[in-house]
Amino acid sequence: MCYSATASFVASGVIGTIGLMTLRHVREPRALLFAAVPLLFSLHQFTEGFVWLGLEGRVGPVALGHVTFLFMVYAQGILPFLMPLAILLMEPAGWRRKAITALTVLGAFVCVWMIYGLVFFESQCFVEQHSIAYRNPFTGNFTVSVMYVIATCGAMLLSTHRVVRAYGVLNVIGVIIAHLAKAYAFASVWCFYAATLSVVLYWQFSRSNIDVETPNGVSPILRPFLFPWLRLKSAVGRISG
């Protein structure tokens, strides 16, 4: 997140609340990983808040090294595998599923490449024009970076679900804008942009517009909520009313 630790922590709290609200509407286990994206981005922003604190000298260098690793391992390593996998789990049989499976394998390769680089090569982070720039001599490979974007955004664009494809289009726009406007801090800026877009996922899950069994439609028979305890407060309200 740009500007400050406070901004990152506030963003984390807001997005985390949206993430929990999104999970309240999950009805099918295969949609759980995709529905958890906002909450995962919230934890990611929370981590970057501590990166800011380290760069400001408010936490020690050892702690800064740890939180920098955590931020980069999610942004560069986990995300290119997690996103296509989440979409693959929701995809019905057909050519799209086969293509997304291939992208998931590609994302797994990128994940291994990035994590290897982050473990065995020293990473650096610094503030440049009010944003945090992350650098690693191994993970900055251009070809692998292209594979990263293809695996992460390509799976969304190929999805049968119109909602997921729209989320993919918005993310592609974000990739282009982040690269043109702040290429030096691409990881930080794009991850924040993608995190704010997770509001779209809450809106769609709350309207039951993501249905695994009935893509692009709502099943006539809705399954029970996967996490009824998250809806306990509203249930108590209805009973008392």
For each residue, the residues with C-beta under 8 A, 3 or more apart:
1: 7 8 11 45 48 49 188 192
2: 7 130 131 185 188 189 192
3: 7 130 131
4: 7 8 52
5: 8 9 49 50 52 53 56 58
6: 9 10 49
7: 1 2 3 4 10 11
8: 1 4 5 11 12 45 46 48 49 52
9: 5 6 12 13 45 46 49
10: 6 7 13 14
11: 1 7 8 14 15 45 192 195 196
12: 8 9 15 16 42 43 45 46 49
13: 9 10 16 17 42
14: 10 11 17 18
15: 11 12 18 19 38 39 41 42 45 195 196 198
16: 12 13 19 20 38 39 42 43 46
17: 13 14 20 21
18: 14 15 21 22 38 42 198 199 202
19: 15 16 22 23 36 37 38 39 40 41 42 198 202
20: 16 17 23 24 39 230
21: 17 18 24 25 202 206
22: 18 19 25 26 35 36 38 39 198 201 202 205 206
23: 19 20 26 32 35 36 39 226 227 230
24: 20 21 225 227 230 231
25: 21 22 35 202 205 206 208 225
26: 22 23 31 32 35 205 225 226 227
27: 31 208 222 223 224 225 226
28: 31 32 211 212 213 223 226
29: 32 226
30: 89 90 212
31: 26 27 28 34 35 89 90 205 210 212
32: 23 26 28 29 35 36 226
33: 36 37 82 85 86 89
34: 31 37 86 87 89 90 164 201 210
35: 22 23 25 26 31 32 38 201 205 210
36: 19 22 23 32 33 39 40 86
37: 19 33 34 40 41 83 86 198 201
38: 15 16 18 19 22 35 41 42 195 198 199 201 202
39: 15 16 19 20 22 23 36 42 43
40: 19 36 37 43 44 74 82
41: 15 19 37 38 44 45 191 194 195 198
42: 12 13 15 16 18 19 38 39 45 46 195
43: 12 16 39 40 46 47
44: 40 41 47 48 71 74 75 191 195
45: 1 8 9 11 12 15 41 42 48 49 191 192 195
46: 8 9 12 16 42 43 49 50
47: 43 44 50 51 67 70 71 74
48: 1 8 44 45 51 52 67 71 132 188 191
49: 1 5 6 8 9 12 45 46 52 53
50: 5 46 47 53 54 59 63 64 67
51: 47 48 54 55 64 67 68 71 125 132
52: 4 5 8 48 49 55 56 132
53: 5 49 50 56 58 59
54: 50 51 57 58 59 60 61 63 64 67 68
55: 51 52 64 125 126 127 132
56: 5 52 53
57: 54
58: 5 53 54
59: 50 53 54 63 64 67
60: 54 63 64
61: 54 64 65
62: 65 66
63: 50 54 59 60 66 67
64: 50 51 54 55 59 60 61 67 68 125
65: 61 62 68 69
66: 62 63 69 70
67: 47 48 50 51 54 59 63 64 70 71
68: 51 54 64 65 71 72 123 125 134
69: 65 66 72 73 118 123
70: 47 66 67 73 74
71: 44 47 48 51 67 68 74 75 134 187
72: 68 69 75 76 77 118 123 134 136 139 187
73: 69 70 76 77 78 114 115 118
74: 40 44 47 70 71 77 78 79
75: 44 71 72 79 134 187 191
76: 72 73 79 80 114 118 136 139 148 187
77: 72 73 74 80 81 110 111 114 115 118
78: 73 74 81 82 111
79: 74 75 76 82 83 152 191
80: 76 77 83 84 107 110 111 114 147 148 151 152
81: 77 78 84 85 104 107 108 110 111 151
82: 33 40 78 79 85 86 107
83: 37 79 80 86 87 107 151 152 155 156
84: 80 81 87 88 100 103 104 106 107 151 152 154 155
85: 33 81 82 88 89 104 107
86: 33 34 36 37 82 83 89 90
87: 34 83 84 90 91 100 155 156 159 164
88: 84 85 91 97 100 101 104 155
89: 30 31 33 34 85 86
90: 30 31 34 86 87 159 161 164 210 212
91: 87 88 94 96 97 100 159 160
92: 97 160 212 215
93: 97
94: 91 97 98 160
95: 98 99
96: 91 99 100 158 159 160
97: 88 91 92 93 94 100 101
98: 94 95 101 102
99: 95 96 102 103 158
100: 84 87 88 91 96 97 103 104 155 158 159
101: 88 97 98 104 105
102: 98 99 105 106
103: 84 99 100 106 107 150 151 154 155 158
104: 81 84 85 88 100 101 107 108 151 155
105: 101 102 108 109
106: 84 102 103 109 110 147 150 151
107: 80 81 82 83 84 85 103 104 110 111 151 152 155
108: 81 104 105 111 112
109: 105 106 112 113 147
110: 77 80 81 106 107 113 114 144 147 148 151
111: 77 78 80 81 107 108 114 115
112: 108 109 115 116
113: 109 110 116 117 139 141 144
114: 73 76 77 80 110 111 117 118 139 144 148
115: 73 77 111 112 118 119
116: 112 113 119 120 138
117: 113 114 120 121 136 137 138 139
118: 69 72 73 76 77 114 115 121 123 136 138 139
119: 115 116
120: 116 117 138
121: 117 118 136 137 138 139
122: 136 137
123: 68 69 72 118 134 135 136 139
124: 134 135 136
125: 51 55 64 68 132 133 134 135
126: 55 132 133 135
127: 55 130 131 132 133
128: 131 132 133 184 185
129: 182 184 185
130: 2 3 127
131: 2 3 127 128 182 184 185 188 189
132: 48 51 52 55 125 126 127 128 185 188
133: 125 126 127 128 184 185 188
134: 68 71 72 75 123 124 125 185 187 188
135: 123 124 125 126 140
136: 72 76 117 118 121 122 123 124 139 140
137: 117 121 122 140
138: 116 117 118 120 121 141
139: 72 76 113 114 117 118 121 123 136 144
140: 135 136 137 145
141: 113 138 144 145
142: 145 146
143: 146 147
144: 110 113 114 139 141 147 148
145: 140 141 142 148 149
146: 142 143 149 150
147: 80 106 109 110 143 144 150 151
148: 76 80 110 114 144 145 151 152
149: 145 146 152 153 154 175
150: 103 106 146 147 153 154
151: 80 81 83 84 103 104 106 107 110 147 148 154 155
152: 79 80 83 84 107 148 149 155 156 171
153: 149 150 156 157 168 171 172 175
154: 84 103 149 150 151 157 158 168
155: 83 84 87 88 100 103 104 107 151 152 158 159 168
156: 83 87 152 153 159 164 165 167 168 171
157: 153 154 165 168 169 172
158: 96 99 100 103 154 155 165
159: 87 90 91 96 100 155 156 164 165 168
160: 91 92 94 96 164 215 216
161: 90 164 165 210 215 216
162: 165 166 216
163: 166 167 200 204 209 210
164: 34 87 90 156 159 160 161 167 168 210
165: 156 157 158 159 161 162 168 169
166: 162 163 169 170 200
167: 156 163 164 170 171 197 200 201
168: 153 154 155 156 157 159 164 165 171 172
169: 157 165 166 172 173
170: 166 167 173 174 197 200
171: 152 153 156 167 168 174 175 193 194 197
172: 153 157 168 169 175 176
173: 169 170 176 177
174: 170 171 177 178 190 193 194 197
175: 149 153 171 172 178 179 190
176: 172 173 179 180
177: 173 174 180 181 193
178: 174 175 181 182 183 186 189 190 193
179: 175 176 183 186
180: 176 177 183
181: 177 178 189
182: 129 131 178 185 186 189
183: 178 179 180 186
184: 128 129 131 133
185: 2 128 129 131 132 133 134 182 188 189
186: 178 179 182 183 189 190
187: 71 72 75 76 134 190 191
188: 1 2 48 131 132 133 134 185 191 192
189: 2 131 178 181 182 185 186 192 193
190: 174 175 178 186 187 193 194
191: 41 44 45 48 75 79 187 188 194 195
192: 1 2 11 45 188 189 195 196
193: 171 174 177 178 189 190 196 197
194: 41 171 174 190 191 197 198
195: 11 15 38 41 42 44 45 191 192 198
196: 11 15 192 193 199
197: 167 170 171 174 193 194 200 201
198: 15 18 19 22 37 38 41 194 195 201 202
199: 18 38 196 202 203
200: 163 166 167 170 197 203 204
201: 22 34 35 37 38 167 197 198 204 205 210
202: 18 19 21 22 25 38 198 199 205 206
203: 199 200 206 207
204: 163 200 201 207 209 210
205: 22 25 26 31 35 201 202 208 209 210
206: 21 22 25 202 203
207: 203 204
208: 25 27 205 211 218 222
209: 163 204 205 218
210: 31 34 35 90 161 163 164 201 204 205
211: 28 208 214 215 217 218 219
212: 28 30 31 90 92 215
213: 28 219
214: 211 217 218 219
215: 92 160 161 211 212
216: 160 161 162
217: 211 214
218: 208 209 211 214 222
219: 211 213 214 222 223
220:
221:
222: 27 208 218 219
223: 27 28 219
224: 27 228
225: 24 25 26 27 228 230 231
226: 23 26 27 28 29 32
227: 23 24 26 230 231
228: 224 225 231 232 235
229: 232
230: 20 23 24 225 227
231: 24 225 227 228 234 235
232: 228 229 235 236
233: 236 237
234: 231 237 238
235: 228 231 232 238 239
236: 232 233 239 240
237: 233 234 240 241
238: 234 235 241
239: 235 236
240: 236 237
241: 237 238
